[in-house]
Amino acid sequence: MNEFEHAVLDTLRADAQEAAMSTDTTREAEILHDRLDRIDHDSRVRRTVVGVVAVAVAAAVAVAALALWPNLNRNAAPATPGPAPSASYTSAFFVDPFTATLPAWLDDGHTPQVYRSSSYQYWDHCAIDVDCGTLSVSWVSGVSTASSVVSVDARGLVDHLTALGAAGRIRITSSSPTTVDGRPATDLRVQTINDIPGALGCGAVSCQDVNGGSLARYVVIDMGAGAAPVLVWADAPRANVRAADWMSQLDMFLRTLRFTGIGAIEGRWAATLTVEQARAAVSAAGLSQDQVAGLGDPVRLSAVFSSGFALVSVAGPDGSVVSPLANLSYRATQGQVTLADGEQLTVTGSPSSARFVSTRPARTASSTREHLAKALLVAATWAR
């Protein structure tokens, strides 16, 4: 988003914040669910730290494993065949729905703890408190700084993690481009040193921590222009590490990871209509044809969904805002958007070809500009 878009969104958010809060009960419940999961997870992490202090032998094994980590790819002994991959997993609640085959080391006779929210799917597997393996698929909308949380795209998240390495807070042993589900990604292989609270990026409510003293991989997946990136991260079990097997199982998870829908509505969407299509949309909405005047030929549109407000605008050739049409207050659930006037839109298609289909009419009247923005939103085919 450019500075003009930020200014428009901030001003309009302030005007509509009270009304949005009074209707966003679904969101409040989701935030509560996320916070409860986080409290549960944090208490488990604290128990793990106590266990590490108490069991010095396991700590020594962890140090030895870290020393070997830079040479895993070159010198690893042939892996002992592990158990067969567990059944495919389908995400629940997550903003970018996915399926994948979970690594077998999450299910070797010890049931993993599973934490689910809109921002992350997290598995915490501990045979004993000091022998923990973790896996997380996280939606990262920003990174924590000294004073605030700053929005980032995939490149920004990679830069943030790389800066942790440059500052000596983690050790990055390799960084390489890859693809996950056909999407560009960056694979960072890491040795962590100390716990770093909030350093793995932030979702809707909370931020995730770097776990100290671990072998780790951070895979940043680019979900498209304007969309928040997804971070897949994993810590290896620290005792009796079968490094090559751990790596191959994680590679298998990444190969089978498939994003199955549009998922999160947040981000920037773009569309183009011919003047004839715009006129037809305006006519169907019962608006005057005068509303089409000045929209351009073709009519380029931008819709930026952010924190409960959708700024629908006429856009320039580069997608930047030229003329705001309306700022629509909304609540989003999986595959649906409910506007403040009660109209419900179902999102169909894919991130590269999405449609907003009106499945419930508005219950209250909209302003002319809001009516026009909704008419164009429904008429167009959108892409991230």
C-alpha positions as CSV (number, residue, x, y, z in Angstrom):
1,M,0.0,0.0,0.0
2,N,1.3,3.5,-0.8
3,E,1.2,6.4,1.6
4,F,-2.0,7.8,0.1
5,E,-3.8,4.5,0.5
6,H,-2.6,4.3,4.1
7,A,-3.9,7.8,4.8
8,V,-7.3,7.2,3.3
9,L,-7.7,3.9,5.1
10,D,-6.6,5.3,8.5
11,T,-9.0,8.2,8.3
12,L,-12.0,6.1,7.2
13,R,-11.1,3.4,9.8
14,A,-11.3,6.0,12.6
15,D,-14.8,7.1,11.4
16,A,-16.2,3.5,11.3
17,Q,-14.3,1.8,14.1
18,E,-17.0,1.9,16.7
19,A,-19.7,0.5,14.4
20,A,-17.4,-2.3,13.2
21,M,-16.5,-3.3,16.8
22,S,-20.2,-3.5,17.8
23,T,-20.9,-6.1,15.0
24,D,-17.7,-8.1,14.9
25,T,-18.7,-10.8,17.4
26,T,-17.2,-13.5,15.1
27,R,-13.9,-11.8,15.1
28,E,-13.9,-11.3,18.9
29,A,-14.5,-15.0,19.4
30,E,-11.7,-15.8,17.0
31,I,-9.3,-13.5,18.8
32,L,-10.3,-15.1,22.2
33,H,-9.7,-18.6,20.7
34,D,-6.3,-17.4,19.4
35,R,-5.3,-16.0,22.7
36,L,-6.3,-19.1,24.7
37,D,-4.2,-21.2,22.3
38,R,-1.3,-18.9,22.7
39,I,-1.5,-19.0,26.6
40,D,-1.6,-22.8,26.4
41,H,1.4,-22.9,24.0
42,D,3.4,-20.4,26.1
43,S,2.9,-22.4,29.3
44,R,4.1,-25.5,27.5
45,V,7.2,-23.7,26.3
46,R,7.9,-22.6,29.9
47,R,7.7,-26.2,31.1
48,T,10.1,-27.2,28.4
49,V,12.6,-24.6,29.5
50,V,12.5,-25.9,33.1
51,G,13.0,-29.4,31.7
52,V,16.1,-28.3,29.8
53,V,17.7,-26.9,33.0
54,A,16.9,-30.0,34.9
55,V,18.3,-32.5,32.4
56,A,21.9,-31.5,31.6
57,V,22.7,-34.6,29.6
58,A,20.0,-33.8,27.0
59,A,21.4,-30.2,26.8
60,A,24.9,-31.6,26.0
61,V,23.3,-33.8,23.2
62,A,21.7,-30.7,21.8
63,V,25.0,-28.9,21.6
64,A,26.6,-31.8,19.8
65,A,23.8,-31.9,17.3
66,L,24.1,-28.1,16.6
67,A,27.8,-28.6,15.9
68,L,26.9,-31.1,13.2
69,W,24.1,-29.1,11.6
70,P,26.1,-27.1,9.0
71,N,27.3,-30.5,7.5
72,L,24.0,-32.4,7.5
73,N,23.6,-32.2,3.7
74,R,27.2,-33.2,3.0
75,N,28.1,-35.8,5.6
76,A,24.8,-37.2,6.9
77,A,24.8,-41.0,7.2
78,P,22.1,-42.9,5.4
79,A,18.8,-42.4,7.2
80,T,17.3,-45.3,9.1
81,P,13.9,-45.8,7.5
82,G,11.3,-44.2,9.7
83,P,7.6,-45.0,10.1
84,A,5.3,-44.5,7.1
85,P,4.0,-41.0,6.6
86,S,0.8,-40.3,8.5
87,A,-2.5,-39.6,6.8
88,S,-3.2,-36.4,5.0
89,Y,-4.1,-33.4,7.2
90,T,-6.7,-30.8,6.4
91,S,-6.4,-27.4,8.1
92,A,-9.1,-26.0,10.4
93,F,-9.7,-22.3,10.9
94,F,-6.6,-21.3,9.0
95,V,-6.9,-18.2,6.7
96,D,-5.2,-19.9,3.8
97,P,-6.7,-23.5,3.9
98,F,-4.3,-26.3,3.1
99,T,-3.8,-30.0,3.0
100,A,-0.5,-31.9,3.6
101,T,1.0,-35.1,4.8
102,L,2.4,-34.6,8.2
103,P,6.0,-35.8,9.0
104,A,6.1,-39.2,10.7
105,W,8.2,-37.8,13.6
106,L,5.0,-36.0,14.8
107,D,3.4,-39.4,15.4
108,D,5.8,-42.0,16.7
109,G,3.8,-43.2,19.7
110,H,3.6,-39.8,21.4
111,T,0.6,-37.8,20.6
112,P,1.5,-34.2,19.6
113,Q,-0.2,-31.2,21.0
114,V,-2.0,-29.3,18.2
115,Y,-2.9,-25.6,18.3
116,R,-5.2,-24.2,15.7
117,S,-6.3,-20.6,15.0
118,S,-6.8,-18.3,12.0
119,S,-3.1,-17.3,12.1
120,Y,-1.3,-20.6,12.6
121,Q,-1.5,-24.4,12.7
122,Y,1.0,-25.6,15.3
123,W,2.2,-29.1,16.3
124,D,4.3,-29.5,19.5
125,H,5.6,-33.0,19.9
126,C,7.5,-33.9,23.0
127,A,8.6,-37.5,23.9
128,I,10.0,-35.9,27.1
129,D,10.1,-32.2,27.9
130,V,13.6,-31.8,26.5
131,D,13.1,-33.8,23.4
132,C,10.6,-31.6,21.5
133,G,9.9,-31.3,17.8
134,T,7.7,-28.6,16.5
135,L,6.0,-27.8,13.2
136,S,4.0,-24.7,12.3
137,V,2.3,-23.2,9.3
138,S,1.8,-19.5,10.1
139,W,0.1,-16.6,8.4
140,V,2.5,-13.6,8.9
141,S,1.0,-10.2,8.5
142,G,3.8,-8.3,10.1
143,V,7.0,-8.4,12.2
144,S,7.6,-7.0,15.6
145,T,9.9,-4.0,16.0
146,A,10.9,-2.1,19.2
147,S,7.9,0.2,18.9
148,S,5.2,-1.5,16.8
149,V,4.3,-4.4,14.4
150,V,5.3,-3.5,10.8
151,S,3.5,-5.0,7.8
152,V,5.6,-7.2,5.5
153,D,5.4,-9.2,2.3
154,A,7.3,-12.3,1.6
155,R,10.5,-10.4,0.7
156,G,10.2,-8.3,3.8
157,L,9.9,-11.4,6.0
158,V,13.0,-13.0,4.5
159,D,14.8,-9.7,5.0
160,H,13.7,-9.7,8.6
161,L,15.0,-13.2,9.3
162,T,18.2,-12.5,7.4
163,A,18.8,-9.4,9.6
164,L,18.5,-11.6,12.7
165,G,21.3,-13.7,11.2
166,A,23.4,-10.6,10.4
167,A,23.0,-9.4,14.0
168,G,24.2,-12.8,15.3
169,R,20.9,-13.6,17.0
170,I,20.5,-16.8,14.8
171,R,22.9,-18.6,12.6
172,I,21.7,-19.1,9.0
173,T,23.6,-22.0,7.5
174,S,22.0,-21.8,4.1
175,S,19.4,-19.8,2.2
176,S,18.0,-21.0,-1.1
177,P,15.1,-20.3,-3.4
178,T,12.5,-23.1,-3.9
179,T,8.8,-23.6,-4.7
180,V,5.9,-24.8,-2.5
181,D,2.7,-25.7,-4.3
182,G,4.0,-23.9,-7.3
183,R,4.6,-20.6,-5.4
184,P,8.0,-19.0,-5.0
185,A,9.5,-19.6,-1.6
186,T,12.8,-19.1,0.3
187,D,14.2,-22.0,2.4
188,L,16.4,-20.9,5.4
189,R,18.3,-23.6,7.4
190,V,19.1,-22.3,10.8
191,Q,20.8,-22.9,14.1
192,T,19.0,-20.9,16.9
193,I,21.0,-19.6,19.9
194,N,18.6,-18.1,22.5
195,D,14.9,-17.6,22.7
196,I,13.8,-14.5,20.8
197,P,10.2,-13.5,21.7
198,G,8.0,-12.5,18.8
199,A,10.8,-12.8,16.2
200,L,9.1,-15.2,13.8
201,G,6.4,-12.8,12.7
202,C,2.9,-11.8,13.9
203,G,-0.6,-13.0,12.9
204,A,-3.9,-11.5,13.7
205,V,-3.3,-11.3,17.4
206,S,0.0,-12.8,18.6
207,C,3.6,-13.2,17.5
208,Q,5.6,-16.4,17.4
209,D,8.9,-16.9,19.1
210,V,12.3,-18.2,18.0
211,N,13.0,-21.2,20.2
212,G,16.6,-21.2,21.3
213,G,19.1,-24.1,21.1
214,S,17.4,-25.7,18.1
215,L,18.0,-27.0,14.6
216,A,15.4,-25.2,12.5
217,R,14.1,-24.5,9.1
218,Y,12.1,-21.4,8.1
219,V,10.4,-21.6,4.7
220,V,8.8,-18.3,3.6
221,I,6.1,-18.8,0.9
222,D,5.0,-15.9,-1.3
223,M,1.2,-16.0,-1.5
224,G,0.9,-13.4,-4.2
225,A,0.9,-9.6,-4.6
226,G,-0.8,-7.9,-1.7
227,A,-1.2,-11.1,0.3
228,A,0.5,-11.9,3.6
229,P,3.2,-14.6,3.3
230,V,2.9,-18.0,4.9
231,L,5.9,-19.2,7.0
232,V,6.4,-22.9,7.5
233,W,8.9,-23.4,10.4
234,A,10.1,-26.5,12.2
235,D,12.4,-27.3,15.1
236,A,14.1,-30.7,15.2
237,P,13.7,-32.9,18.3
238,R,16.9,-32.1,20.2
239,A,17.8,-35.5,21.6
240,N,18.7,-38.5,19.4
241,V,18.4,-36.3,16.3
242,R,18.2,-38.3,13.1
243,A,19.0,-35.3,11.0
244,A,18.7,-36.8,7.6
245,D,15.4,-38.4,8.4
246,W,14.1,-35.2,10.0
247,M,15.0,-33.3,6.9
248,S,13.5,-35.8,4.4
249,Q,10.3,-35.9,6.3
250,L,10.0,-32.1,6.4
251,D,10.8,-32.1,2.6
252,M,7.9,-34.6,2.1
253,F,5.6,-32.3,4.1
254,L,6.5,-29.3,1.8
255,R,6.1,-31.4,-1.3
256,T,2.6,-32.4,-0.3
257,L,1.5,-29.0,1.0
258,R,-1.4,-27.7,-1.2
259,F,-3.3,-24.5,-0.6
260,T,-6.9,-25.4,-1.4
261,G,-8.8,-22.1,-1.6
262,I,-8.7,-18.4,-1.7
263,G,-8.4,-18.3,2.1
264,A,-7.6,-14.9,3.6
265,I,-9.4,-12.1,1.9
266,E,-6.9,-9.6,3.3
267,G,-4.6,-7.9,0.9
268,R,-4.8,-6.0,-2.4
269,W,-7.0,-7.2,-5.3
270,A,-7.1,-5.8,-8.8
271,A,-9.6,-6.0,-11.7
272,T,-10.3,-4.5,-15.0
273,L,-13.8,-3.9,-16.6
274,T,-14.7,-2.5,-20.0
275,V,-16.9,0.6,-20.0
276,E,-19.7,-1.6,-21.3
277,Q,-19.3,-4.0,-18.4
278,A,-19.3,-1.1,-15.9
279,R,-22.4,0.4,-17.5
280,A,-24.2,-3.0,-17.3
281,A,-23.2,-3.3,-13.6
282,V,-24.4,0.2,-12.8
283,S,-27.7,-0.4,-14.6
284,A,-28.3,-3.7,-12.8
285,A,-27.7,-1.9,-9.5
286,G,-30.3,0.7,-10.4
287,L,-27.8,3.5,-10.5
288,S,-27.5,6.3,-13.1
289,Q,-25.2,5.9,-16.0
290,D,-23.6,9.2,-14.9
291,Q,-21.8,7.1,-12.3
292,V,-19.7,5.6,-15.0
293,A,-18.4,9.0,-16.3
294,G,-14.8,9.6,-15.3
295,L,-14.0,6.0,-14.3
296,G,-11.7,5.6,-17.3
297,D,-11.7,3.2,-20.3
298,P,-11.0,0.5,-19.4
299,V,-12.1,0.8,-15.8
300,R,-9.2,-0.3,-13.6
301,L,-10.2,-1.2,-10.0
302,S,-8.4,-1.8,-6.8
303,A,-9.8,-3.4,-3.6
304,V,-7.6,-3.3,-0.5
305,F,-9.0,-5.5,2.3
306,S,-7.3,-4.6,5.6
307,S,-8.4,-4.9,9.3
308,G,-12.2,-4.9,8.6
309,F,-12.2,-2.2,5.9
310,A,-12.2,-2.6,2.1
311,L,-11.1,0.4,0.2
312,V,-12.6,0.1,-3.3
313,S,-11.0,2.6,-5.7
314,V,-10.4,3.5,-9.3
315,A,-6.8,2.5,-10.0
316,G,-4.0,3.6,-12.2
317,P,-2.2,1.3,-14.7
318,D,0.2,0.2,-11.9
319,G,-2.6,-0.6,-9.5
320,S,-2.2,2.4,-7.3
321,V,-5.2,4.3,-6.0
322,V,-6.3,7.2,-8.3
323,S,-9.8,7.9,-6.9
324,P,-11.3,6.2,-3.8
325,L,-14.9,5.1,-4.4
326,A,-15.9,3.9,-0.9
327,N,-14.5,2.2,2.2
328,L,-16.7,-0.8,3.0
329,S,-16.7,-2.1,6.6
330,Y,-16.7,-5.9,6.5
331,R,-16.4,-9.1,8.6
332,A,-14.7,-12.1,6.9
333,T,-15.2,-15.8,7.6
334,Q,-14.0,-18.7,5.5
335,G,-15.0,-17.9,1.9
336,Q,-17.5,-15.2,2.8
337,V,-17.5,-11.4,3.4
338,T,-20.4,-9.7,5.3
339,L,-20.6,-6.0,4.8
340,A,-21.9,-3.5,7.4
341,D,-25.2,-3.1,5.6
342,G,-25.8,-6.9,6.0
343,E,-25.1,-7.9,2.4
344,Q,-23.2,-11.2,2.2
345,L,-20.7,-12.0,-0.5
346,T,-19.4,-15.5,-1.2
347,V,-15.9,-15.6,-2.7
348,T,-15.4,-18.1,-5.4
349,G,-12.6,-19.1,-7.8
350,S,-8.9,-18.8,-7.1
351,P,-6.5,-16.1,-6.0
352,S,-5.8,-15.4,-9.7
353,S,-9.5,-15.4,-10.8
354,A,-11.9,-14.6,-7.9
355,R,-15.5,-13.5,-8.0
356,F,-17.6,-11.9,-5.2
357,V,-21.0,-13.3,-5.5
358,S,-23.9,-11.6,-3.6
359,T,-25.6,-14.4,-1.7
360,R,-27.7,-12.3,0.7
361,P,-29.0,-8.8,0.0
362,A,-28.3,-5.7,2.0
363,R,-30.6,-5.1,5.0
364,T,-30.0,-1.4,5.2
365,A,-29.5,1.4,2.6
366,S,-26.1,2.3,1.3
367,S,-24.8,5.6,0.1
368,T,-24.6,6.1,-3.7
369,R,-20.8,5.7,-3.6
370,E,-21.0,2.5,-1.5
371,H,-23.7,1.1,-3.9
372,L,-21.4,1.9,-6.9
373,A,-18.4,0.3,-5.2
374,K,-20.4,-2.9,-4.4
375,A,-21.8,-3.1,-7.9
376,L,-18.3,-2.9,-9.4
377,L,-16.9,-5.4,-6.8
378,V,-19.5,-8.0,-7.8
379,A,-19.3,-7.3,-11.6
380,A,-15.5,-7.8,-11.9
381,T,-13.2,-10.8,-11.8
382,W,-10.4,-10.1,-9.3
383,A,-6.8,-11.2,-8.9
384,R,-4.3,-10.7,-6.1
